[in-house]
Structure formats: C-alpha cells, structure tokens
Amino acid sequence: MFDQTWLDAIPLLREGYHETLLARVEALRTTSIIYPPREQVFRALALTPFDAVRVVLLGQDPYHGPGQAHGLAFSVPEGCKMPPSLRNIFKEITADVYGGDAPSFSTDLTRWAEQGVLLLNATLTVEAGKAGSHQKLGWQALTDQIVETLSRERAGLVFILWGRHAQAKRALIDPARHLILETVHPSPLSAHQGFFGCRHFSQANAYLAARGATPIRW
C-alpha cells in the first residue's frame, strides 16, 4: 500500500487512521465512481519513501475524469490526454530548465516520484465529475500530519505550494529548515498571474545542489 518508512514516521498511519478513511471510501464506491482506483490511493507514498523525499509538490485533490487519477498529484497515465495544468507545468519547465527547447515529456510523473518528489494531493480521493467532493472526508488530517512530520523530522527539503489550497499548509512548514516556493496554481485560470516565470524548478534544483543533493531531472 505504501512504503514501510511512512508507517514508521506518521502516527496516524500507525494508528490505522487510513484504514478508517479507506472504509469510508469503499462504502462510497458502492453507489458512486471514485478515483483513483483503490490500489492507487497511496501510490505517492509507495513510490517515494519518507527518507527519500527531497521535494514536496502539493496538489488539491485527484483528477475527476475517467482514467486520469493514478495516485500522483498533477500526473496522469501515459496515453491519457494531458490536463491543462500539467501542460502549463511543462511549459514552465521548458522555459526554466531547458532554455525553451522542449524535450519529450511523459504525462506520467512516476519518474519524478522515483527521484524523491512527493506528489501529494491534500485529499487523496474524489467522486467522478465532482472536484473537491472528498475534501471533508478526513484526508486533510493525514496529509497535514505528513507535511508537518516531514518539516520537523527532515531538513533541506523543497516545498512547492501552488494555489491557495496548497498554501494553506504553509503554516505546517518550518521556513528555517526548508525552502518554500509559492505562486498561483498552474490552471489556465491563473497561470498567467505568476505561475509562468516563477522558475520554481531551477530554484529547487539550485537549493538541492547547494546542499550536496542531486538535482531533479524535470
């Protein structure tokens, strides 16, 4: 379900809080379509162990269209139509990291997760076609504790907060121990109000490199 290091680090996981949440979600699945599939709900924690996290990229909740959500914030499986927010993310990476010469990007961000980028949504499930529908289900307590524990127990991480939902977790992060990068959400509704040109990807890599860590291959 998730890497053992998370069970060791996060009290709510040790206490079985996630089992209660999953039971609620399973009950909802009997009458509604819920994303992502049950085996992918904790995929972010499965791919990126607690002690391997170098960057925390916070999303709001999973994509709510068919075949999109697979447990990683902002990511969709290879072959799935690219969501507008992800397209804007790649535009910024192209300008910021690759000097405008766009490489071939896969929509599946597993490659980031395997390099230590925790692609964590604040809410880990959603009803089909209803963005934000599970925000009051209880996921926030768990994801808050994940962010707070990473801030307290680790040092030299990069926390990337795009939009107000991600920025709501800023108070859980110690700015003396970590780099916090904030701007508007990459959605087409707001990307031109500060996301484009934010240079978060090169800033994250410069911060990691200054601490002797390998930069992320964005």
C-alpha positions as a LaTeX table, in Angstrom:
\begin{tabular}{lrrr}
\hline
Residue & $x$ (\AA) & $y$ (\AA) & $z$ (\AA) \\
\hline
Met1 & 0.00 & 0.00 & 0.00 \\
Phe2 & 2.78 & 2.42 & 0.97 \\
Asp3 & 6.43 & 2.22 & 1.88 \\
Gln4 & 7.18 & 0.99 & 5.42 \\
Thr5 & 9.08 & 4.18 & 6.22 \\
Trp6 & 5.80 & 6.12 & 6.20 \\
Leu7 & 4.26 & 3.74 & 8.71 \\
Asp8 & 7.26 & 4.30 & 10.98 \\
Ala9 & 7.15 & 8.09 & 10.60 \\
Ile10 & 3.45 & 9.02 & 10.63 \\
Pro11 & 1.47 & 8.38 & 13.85 \\
Leu12 & $-1.94$ & 8.39 & 12.13 \\
Leu13 & $-0.79$ & 5.60 & 9.81 \\
Arg14 & 0.48 & 3.54 & 12.73 \\
Glu15 & $-2.86$ & 4.06 & 14.47 \\
Gly16 & $-4.76$ & 2.82 & 11.40 \\
Tyr17 & $-6.46$ & 6.14 & 10.64 \\
His18 & $-6.05$ & 5.46 & 6.93 \\
Glu19 & $-7.99$ & 2.21 & 7.27 \\
Thr20 & $-10.96$ & 4.18 & 8.58 \\
Leu21 & $-10.73$ & 6.56 & 5.63 \\
Leu22 & $-10.44$ & 3.71 & 3.14 \\
Ala23 & $-13.52$ & 2.06 & 4.66 \\
Arg24 & $-15.48$ & 5.29 & 4.11 \\
Val25 & $-14.28$ & 5.45 & 0.53 \\
Glu26 & $-15.19$ & 1.80 & $-0.10$ \\
Ala27 & $-18.71$ & 2.48 & 1.15 \\
Leu28 & $-18.96$ & 5.38 & $-1.30$ \\
Arg29 & $-17.71$ & 3.18 & $-4.13$ \\
Thr30 & $-20.86$ & 1.04 & $-3.82$ \\
Thr31 & $-23.01$ & 3.89 & $-5.14$ \\
Ser32 & $-20.54$ & 6.22 & $-6.93$ \\
Ile33 & $-17.48$ & 6.11 & $-9.16$ \\
Ile34 & $-14.47$ & 7.11 & $-7.10$ \\
Tyr35 & $-10.98$ & 7.98 & $-8.31$ \\
Pro36 & $-8.25$ & 6.83 & $-8.19$ \\
Pro37 & $-8.68$ & 3.02 & $-8.10$ \\
Arg38 & $-8.35$ & 1.64 & $-4.57$ \\
Glu39 & $-4.92$ & 0.14 & $-5.21$ \\
Gln40 & $-3.53$ & 3.54 & $-6.26$ \\
Val41 & $-4.82$ & 5.77 & $-3.47$ \\
Phe42 & $-1.48$ & 5.75 & $-1.64$ \\
Arg43 & 0.75 & 5.49 & $-4.72$ \\
Ala44 & 2.65 & 8.68 & $-3.85$ \\
Leu45 & 3.70 & 7.11 & $-0.54$ \\
Ala46 & 4.54 & 3.82 & $-2.23$ \\
Leu47 & 6.88 & 5.35 & $-4.82$ \\
Thr48 & 8.64 & 7.89 & $-2.58$ \\
Pro49 & 9.81 & 6.62 & 0.83 \\
Phe50 & 9.82 & 9.06 & 3.76 \\
Asp51 & 13.60 & 9.22 & 3.95 \\
Ala52 & 13.94 & 9.64 & 0.16 \\
Val53 & 11.76 & 12.77 & $-0.11$ \\
Arg54 & 13.65 & 15.79 & $-1.46$ \\
Val55 & 10.81 & 17.87 & $-2.91$ \\
Val56 & 7.17 & 18.03 & $-1.80$ \\
Leu57 & 4.80 & 19.14 & $-4.57$ \\
Leu58 & 1.32 & 19.64 & $-3.15$ \\
Gly59 & $-1.87$ & 19.30 & $-5.17$ \\
Gln60 & $-5.51$ & 19.76 & $-4.20$ \\
Asp61 & $-7.32$ & 16.51 & $-5.00$ \\
Pro62 & $-7.17$ & 13.87 & $-7.75$ \\
Tyr63 & $-8.33$ & 14.50 & $-11.29$ \\
His64 & $-12.01$ & 13.56 & $-11.51$ \\
Gly65 & $-12.24$ & 12.38 & $-15.13$ \\
Pro66 & $-12.15$ & 8.74 & $-16.34$ \\
Gly67 & $-8.69$ & 7.19 & $-16.41$ \\
Gln68 & $-6.87$ & 10.30 & $-15.19$ \\
Ala69 & $-6.10$ & 9.85 & $-11.49$ \\
His70 & $-3.45$ & 7.32 & $-10.55$ \\
Gly71 & $-2.33$ & 8.47 & $-7.12$ \\
Leu72 & 0.21 & 11.17 & $-8.03$ \\
Ala73 & $-0.61$ & 14.88 & $-7.88$ \\
Phe74 & $-0.72$ & 16.56 & $-11.32$ \\
Ser75 & 0.14 & 13.28 & $-13.09$ \\
Val76 & $-1.93$ & 11.18 & $-15.50$ \\
Pro77 & $-1.05$ & 7.80 & $-17.03$ \\
Glu78 & 0.89 & 7.71 & $-20.28$ \\
Gly79 & $-1.52$ & 7.92 & $-23.21$ \\
Cys80 & $-4.10$ & 9.94 & $-21.27$ \\
Lys81 & $-4.96$ & 13.38 & $-22.65$ \\
Met82 & $-2.75$ & 15.97 & $-20.98$ \\
Pro83 & $-4.67$ & 18.13 & $-18.47$ \\
Pro84 & $-4.28$ & 21.90 & $-18.97$ \\
Ser85 & $-2.49$ & 22.39 & $-15.63$ \\
Leu86 & 0.10 & 19.75 & $-16.50$ \\
Arg87 & 0.60 & 21.31 & $-19.92$ \\
Asn88 & 1.35 & 24.62 & $-18.21$ \\
Ile89 & 3.75 & 22.92 & $-15.81$ \\
Phe90 & 5.69 & 21.53 & $-18.77$ \\
Lys91 & 5.69 & 24.95 & $-20.45$ \\
Glu92 & 7.30 & 26.47 & $-17.37$ \\
Ile93 & 9.84 & 23.64 & $-17.08$ \\
Thr94 & 10.74 & 24.09 & $-20.76$ \\
Ala95 & 11.41 & 27.80 & $-20.27$ \\
Asp96 & 13.02 & 27.50 & $-16.84$ \\
Val97 & 15.20 & 24.40 & $-17.14$ \\
Tyr98 & 15.62 & 23.69 & $-20.85$ \\
Gly99 & 16.04 & 27.17 & $-22.27$ \\
Gly100 & 12.87 & 26.94 & $-24.32$ \\
Asp101 & 13.95 & 23.78 & $-26.14$ \\
Ala102 & 11.18 & 21.41 & $-25.08$ \\
Pro103 & 12.15 & 17.77 & $-24.54$ \\
Ser104 & 9.61 & 14.97 & $-24.88$ \\
Phe105 & 7.62 & 14.92 & $-21.65$ \\
Ser106 & 5.61 & 11.94 & $-20.42$ \\
Thr107 & 2.36 & 12.81 & $-18.65$ \\
Asp108 & 3.17 & 10.05 & $-16.13$ \\
Leu109 & 5.24 & 11.72 & $-13.40$ \\
Thr110 & 6.37 & 8.45 & $-11.84$ \\
Arg111 & 9.89 & 9.44 & $-12.92$ \\
Trp112 & 9.71 & 12.44 & $-10.55$ \\
Ala113 & 8.38 & 10.34 & $-7.67$ \\
Glu114 & 11.24 & 7.88 & $-8.07$ \\
Gln115 & 13.72 & 10.78 & $-7.75$ \\
Gly116 & 12.27 & 11.91 & $-4.42$ \\
Val117 & 9.48 & 14.27 & $-5.48$ \\
Leu118 & 6.49 & 13.54 & $-3.24$ \\
Leu119 & 3.47 & 14.25 & $-5.47$ \\
Leu120 & 0.94 & 14.58 & $-2.66$ \\
Asn121 & $-2.65$ & 15.71 & $-3.02$ \\
Ala122 & $-4.22$ & 17.25 & 0.08 \\
Thr123 & $-7.22$ & 14.96 & $-0.49$ \\
Leu124 & $-6.48$ & 11.51 & $-1.86$ \\
Thr125 & $-9.83$ & 10.53 & $-3.40$ \\
Val126 & $-12.62$ & 12.21 & $-5.36$ \\
Glu127 & $-16.04$ & 11.36 & $-6.82$ \\
Ala128 & $-16.19$ & 11.25 & $-10.61$ \\
Gly129 & $-17.00$ & 14.63 & $-12.10$ \\
Lys130 & $-17.10$ & 16.39 & $-8.71$ \\
Ala131 & $-13.89$ & 18.26 & $-7.93$ \\
Gly132 & $-13.32$ & 18.68 & $-4.20$ \\
Ser133 & $-16.08$ & 16.24 & $-3.28$ \\
His134 & $-13.98$ & 14.39 & $-0.67$ \\
Gln135 & $-12.32$ & 17.38 & 0.96 \\
Lys136 & $-14.31$ & 16.89 & 4.17 \\
Leu137 & $-13.89$ & 13.11 & 4.30 \\
Gly138 & $-10.92$ & 13.29 & 6.67 \\
Trp139 & $-7.92$ & 13.17 & 4.35 \\
Gln140 & $-6.69$ & 16.60 & 5.40 \\
Ala141 & $-5.73$ & 15.43 & 8.91 \\
Leu142 & $-3.50$ & 12.76 & 7.42 \\
Thr143 & $-1.87$ & 14.90 & 4.73 \\
Asp144 & $-1.36$ & 17.73 & 7.24 \\
Gln145 & 0.50 & 15.31 & 9.50 \\
Ile146 & 2.62 & 14.08 & 6.60 \\
Val147 & 3.67 & 17.65 & 5.74 \\
Glu148 & 4.26 & 18.61 & 9.38 \\
Thr149 & 6.31 & 15.49 & 10.09 \\
Leu150 & 8.46 & 15.95 & 7.01 \\
Ser151 & 9.09 & 19.53 & 8.08 \\
Arg152 & 10.03 & 18.54 & 11.62 \\
Glu153 & 11.99 & 15.35 & 11.00 \\
Arg154 & 13.78 & 16.20 & 7.75 \\
Ala155 & 15.93 & 19.19 & 6.74 \\
Gly156 & 16.75 & 20.83 & 3.44 \\
Leu157 & 13.56 & 19.90 & 1.60 \\
Val158 & 11.82 & 21.97 & $-1.05$ \\
Phe159 & 8.08 & 22.54 & $-0.56$ \\
Ile160 & 6.30 & 23.76 & $-3.70$ \\
Leu161 & 2.91 & 25.34 & $-2.99$ \\
Trp162 & 0.78 & 26.34 & $-5.97$ \\
Gly163 & $-2.59$ & 27.96 & $-5.26$ \\
Arg164 & $-4.46$ & 28.63 & $-2.05$ \\
His165 & $-5.23$ & 25.01 & $-1.18$ \\
Ala166 & $-1.53$ & 24.09 & $-1.16$ \\
Gln167 & $-0.58$ & 27.34 & 0.54 \\
Ala168 & $-2.99$ & 26.52 & 3.37 \\
Lys169 & $-0.35$ & 24.05 & 4.56 \\
Arg170 & 2.40 & 26.67 & 4.73 \\
Ala171 & 1.95 & 27.08 & 8.49 \\
Leu172 & 2.97 & 23.42 & 8.93 \\
Ile173 & 6.40 & 24.02 & 7.34 \\
Asp174 & 9.44 & 25.46 & 9.12 \\
Pro175 & 10.98 & 28.06 & 6.75 \\
Ala176 & 14.23 & 27.98 & 8.72 \\
Arg177 & 14.76 & 24.32 & 7.78 \\
His178 & 13.35 & 24.19 & 4.25 \\
Leu179 & 12.85 & 26.15 & 1.04 \\
Ile180 & 9.22 & 27.14 & 0.44 \\
Leu181 & 8.25 & 28.16 & $-3.10$ \\
Glu182 & 4.80 & 29.67 & $-3.62$ \\
Thr183 & 2.79 & 31.04 & $-6.52$ \\
Val184 & $-0.62$ & 30.75 & $-8.15$ \\
His185 & $-1.96$ & 27.44 & $-9.43$ \\
Pro186 & $-0.87$ & 26.35 & $-12.94$ \\
Ser187 & $-4.51$ & 26.20 & $-14.05$ \\
Pro188 & $-5.26$ & 28.20 & $-17.21$ \\
Leu189 & $-7.41$ & 30.42 & $-15.00$ \\
Ser190 & $-4.40$ & 31.69 & $-13.05$ \\
Ala191 & $-1.14$ & 30.58 & $-14.70$ \\
His192 & $-0.55$ & 33.97 & $-16.33$ \\
Gln193 & $-0.85$ & 35.68 & $-12.92$ \\
Gly194 & 2.50 & 34.44 & $-11.65$ \\
Phe195 & 3.00 & 30.78 & $-12.43$ \\
Phe196 & 4.70 & 31.39 & $-15.77$ \\
Gly197 & 8.12 & 32.77 & $-14.98$ \\
Cys198 & 8.14 & 31.56 & $-11.34$ \\
Arg199 & 11.27 & 29.46 & $-12.05$ \\
His200 & 10.44 & 27.06 & $-9.23$ \\
Phe201 & 12.10 & 24.12 & $-10.93$ \\
Ser202 & 15.52 & 25.71 & $-11.31$ \\
Gln203 & 15.24 & 27.24 & $-7.83$ \\
Ala204 & 14.50 & 23.83 & $-6.35$ \\
Asn205 & 17.49 & 22.30 & $-8.12$ \\
Ala206 & 19.83 & 25.11 & $-7.08$ \\
Tyr207 & 18.76 & 24.67 & $-3.44$ \\
Leu208 & 19.30 & 20.91 & $-3.57$ \\
Ala209 & 22.66 & 21.25 & $-5.31$ \\
Ala210 & 23.85 & 23.77 & $-2.70$ \\
Arg211 & 23.24 & 21.07 & $-0.10$ \\
Gly212 & 25.07 & 18.38 & $-1.99$ \\
Ala213 & 21.93 & 16.66 & $-3.27$ \\
Thr214 & 21.41 & 15.54 & $-6.86$ \\
Pro215 & 19.14 & 17.92 & $-8.81$ \\
Ile216 & 15.81 & 16.60 & $-10.09$ \\
Arg217 & 15.65 & 15.64 & $-13.76$ \\
Trp218 & 12.46 & 17.50 & $-14.55$ \\
\hline
\end{tabular}
